[in-house]
Amino acid sequence: MLFQIKKPFICTIFGASGDLAKLKIFPTLYELALQKRFPDNYYIVGYSRTNISQKAFKTIVKESIEKKFKQNINKTVLNTLLKNVYYFSGQYDQKEDFTKFKTFLDITTSKKVKTHIAYFSVPPNVFETIIQNLGETRASKKEDIRLIIEKPFGKDKHSAEHLYHFISRYFKEEQVYLLDHYLGKSSVQSILHLRRSNRILSHMMKGTEIANIQITALEEIGVGERIGYFEQVGTIRDMIQSHLLQVLALTAMEVPNHLDAESVQREKYAILSAIDCPCDAKNIVLGQYEYYAKKKGVQANTRTETFAAIRLFLDHEDWYQVPIYLRTGKKLHEKHTYVVVELKKFPFQPKEEEPNRLIIELQPEEKISITLINRHDDIEQKQEITTSDSIACSIYGCLPDHGTLLLEVIKGERLHFLSFQEIIAAWEVVDKITDLAKKKKIKLNKYPQGSMGPKSQNALTKMDGFTWYDMHKKK
């Protein structure tokens, strides 16, 4: 039985005329409405600086949903959703506009709604003004306002700490939902759920049994229209700081007894804070695809990386000398995200024999595979047995990343959201890497579009006697 929201709520989307709202949030709201998740009374309110009419805003919402779902639209559901859509034009840095907005909400809802969700679909440089004005114009500190703030959470450890302390001046930590859309993916959530529900799998994923872990996120596409943002952050900050380190934390963490946000965040933080990064040129490979530097909007002599591969360890007894490899990049030979857990071999096994592997594919397919080896010595034959099954959410009621997470916020759950402690621990690792890159102590390798990335990435795994597992070659 699907969870249905019973109580009325307001969802204000700050930056409602922007790309994130059009591409992700509005279609997500339609899917929630299609699955009858919403109560009879709810209010979707767009807030942005663009001066447009209520009708014009409803048209923006309607067209973004139609663009996403094309002909597969339930017009009755869409029209009902649009009846619950409103718009307010105001500045983000003007307190008087927020006072007017508060009055607008009171009139629109007849003061009957107690839960107010504020979705920050805006650039980070306006986070603070919105937070301050929301905090200063609310009726009291007891007012149920829930902030959804999507990454990036700062640009380094110092700015993340500043954001944390700034928010703390106006809102309690439990009112803040730090969203990484990767944690909304059913396949990523399955890493924890599979480990908690299957004892055999949980034992396999102990550090004492593992030879190495590889986390790979490859993309065929380039930067696209995000060039202004990407030039400021690069692949390390964009993909590794949150997405891949979160996947690592879920893979390596101790499985908590209780499945609640505090317990899970505590165990993830224990892994992220234990990361030992031998941050030097030997353990970090950076790359940039050909012609990136010629794109419009790219700075002259840019050193922004579009590929990164890193060799890490965990400062923990059970994970002693177990290397962890992360790699991600754009304009590569395929789109694929997967986790490979390579198990240790017995001392008597031949070096050339393939190890047992646990492979968790996150995209484009969502499945888990276990590879076993069966030897037949009398006929000198070796059989590789692979058992695999889908971990995709394939029944009615499945939601996209943002839908799953938005529903959790409305329910008041925080299981699949980040804590600031995790974010700051991740920045401590990333800052060391980016500082070296800024000082040009790491070579920036050019690589052809459609390739597997810089060949120098192979040196990372070779140091420990391993090789990258490439799903493309295994097909």
FENNOR-V312170 format. One record per backbone hydrogen bond with DSSP energy under -1.0 kcal/mol. NH is the residue of the N-H (numbers start at 1). CO is the residue of the C=O. Records with the same first field share a line. If there is no record, write none. Layout:
NH: CO, CO
This chain:
5: 37
10: 115
11: 43
12: 117
13: 45
14: 119
15: 47
16: 47
18: 15
22: 18
23: 19
24: 20
25: 20
26: 21
28: 24
29: 25
30: 26
31: 27
32: 28
33: 29
34: 30
35: 31
36: 33
37: 32
43: 9
44: 84
45: 11
46: 86
47: 13
48: 88
52: 50
57: 53
58: 54
59: 55
60: 56
61: 57
62: 58
63: 59
64: 60
65: 61
66: 62
67: 63
68: 64
69: 65
70: 66
72: 69
73: 71
78: 74
79: 75
80: 76
81: 77
82: 78
83: 79
84: 81
85: 82
86: 44
88: 46
90: 48
98: 94
99: 95
100: 96
101: 97
102: 98
103: 99
104: 100
105: 101
106: 102
107: 103
108: 104
109: 105
112: 109
116: 144
117: 10
118: 146
119: 12
120: 148
121: 14, 119
126: 123
127: 124
130: 126
131: 127
132: 128
133: 129
134: 130
135: 131
136: 132
137: 133
143: 140
145: 143
146: 116
147: 175
148: 118
149: 177
151: 179
154: 152
160: 156
161: 157
162: 158
163: 159
164: 160
165: 161
166: 162
167: 163
168: 164
169: 166
170: 167
171: 167
175: 172
176: 173
177: 147
179: 149
183: 180
184: 181
185: 182
189: 185
190: 186
191: 188
193: 189
194: 190
195: 191
196: 192
197: 193
198: 194
202: 198
203: 199
204: 200
205: 201
206: 203
209: 206
211: 342
212: 342
213: 323
214: 340
215: 325
216: 338
217: 327
218: 336
219: 329
226: 223
230: 226
231: 227
233: 229
234: 230
235: 305
238: 234
239: 235
240: 235
241: 236
244: 239
245: 240
246: 242
247: 243
248: 244
249: 245
250: 246
251: 247
252: 248
253: 249
260: 258
264: 260
265: 261
266: 262
267: 263
268: 264
269: 265
270: 266
271: 267
272: 268
273: 269
276: 313
279: 277
280: 278
283: 280
285: 309
287: 307
288: 445
290: 447
292: 289
295: 292
298: 295
302: 299
306: 287
307: 287
308: 328
309: 285
310: 326
311: 283
312: 324
313: 276
315: 274
316: 314
319: 316
320: 317
322: 319
324: 312
325: 213
326: 310
327: 215
328: 308
329: 217
330: 306
331: 221
332: 219
333: 451
336: 218
337: 363
338: 216
339: 360
340: 214
341: 358
342: 212
343: 356
344: 209
349: 346
353: 350
358: 341
359: 369
360: 339
361: 367
362: 337
363: 337
368: 389
369: 359
370: 387
371: 357
372: 385
374: 383
376: 381
380: 377
381: 376
383: 374
385: 372
387: 370
389: 368
391: 366
398: 395
404: 400
405: 401
406: 402
407: 403
408: 404
409: 405
410: 406
411: 407
413: 408
417: 414
418: 178
423: 419
424: 420
425: 421
426: 422
427: 423
428: 424
429: 425
430: 426
431: 427
433: 429
434: 430
435: 431
436: 432
437: 433
438: 434
439: 435
440: 437
441: 436
445: 286
447: 288
450: 331
451: 448
457: 454
458: 455
459: 456
460: 457
462: 458
463: 459
464: 461
465: 462
466: 461
